[in-house]
Amino acid sequence: MNNNPKKQFSALNELNEAFIESVMISVPNYGSHITVEEFLPLWNVIEDFIDKKKILSAGVCDFMLPLLSDLYDRVKVNFYS
């Protein structure tokens, strides 16, 4: 993963839109190899954008159940099923 998660979303500030309705993060190539500690910096940036109402909803897909469970326990934004 990129060592600078904020840089991954730098283009968001350059858009001429008030917000992005939905962001979905997928890590199929990392699958069972990524840890919650590796993913949390990126998720924290997403949560900051949600707090600022620049992203209205966010989610993940292609996560193995242990990672999804660890993420659920550590995030501040609510998950919906």
C-alpha positions in Angstrom: 0.0 0.0 0.0 1.0 3.6 -0.5 3.0 5.0 2.5 1.1 8.3 2.2 -2.6 7.7 2.3 -3.5 11.4 2.1 -1.6 11.6 -1.2 -3.9 8.8 -2.5 -6.9 11.2 -2.0 -5.1 14.4 -3.0 -7.2 14.6 -6.2 -10.3 14.9 -4.1 -9.4 18.4 -3.1 -8.8 19.3 -6.8 -12.3 18.2 -7.9 -14.8 20.9 -8.5 -17.4 19.0 -6.6 -18.7 19.6 -3.1 -18.5 15.9 -2.2 -18.1 12.3 -3.4 -21.2 10.2 -2.7 -19.5 6.8 -2.2 -16.0 5.3 -2.0 -15.4 1.6 -2.0 -12.0 0.2 -1.2 -11.0 -3.2 -2.6 -7.7 -5.0 -2.0 -8.1 -8.2 -4.0 -4.3 -8.6 -4.6 -3.5 -8.3 -0.9 -6.4 -10.7 0.1 -5.3 -12.5 3.2 -1.9 -10.7 3.4 -2.9 -7.2 4.5 -3.3 -6.4 8.2 -5.6 -3.9 9.9 -2.5 -2.0 11.0 -1.5 -1.6 7.3 -5.0 -0.6 6.2 -6.0 1.8 9.1 -3.9 4.8 7.9 -5.9 4.8 4.6 -9.2 4.3 6.4 -8.4 7.1 8.8 -8.0 9.5 5.8 -11.4 8.3 4.5 -12.9 8.9 7.9 -11.4 12.4 7.9 -13.1 13.1 4.6 -16.4 11.7 5.9 -16.1 14.0 9.0 -15.6 17.0 6.6 -18.6 15.8 4.5 -16.4 15.4 1.5 -17.2 11.7 1.3 -20.8 10.7 2.2 -20.3 6.9 2.5 -17.4 4.5 2.3 -17.0 0.7 2.4 -14.7 -2.2 1.7 -14.9 -5.3 -0.4 -12.7 -8.3 -1.1 -11.6 -8.4 2.5 -11.0 -11.7 4.3 -13.3 -12.1 7.3 -10.5 -11.7 10.0 -9.5 -8.4 8.4 -13.1 -7.2 8.1 -13.7 -8.1 11.8 -10.5 -6.4 12.9 -11.4 -3.3 10.9 -15.0 -3.3 12.3 -13.5 -3.2 15.9 -11.2 -0.3 15.2 -13.1 2.2 13.0 -15.2 5.1 14.2 -17.6 5.2 11.2 -20.5 2.8 11.5 -20.7 -0.2 9.2 -24.0 -1.2 7.6 -24.8 -4.6 6.2 
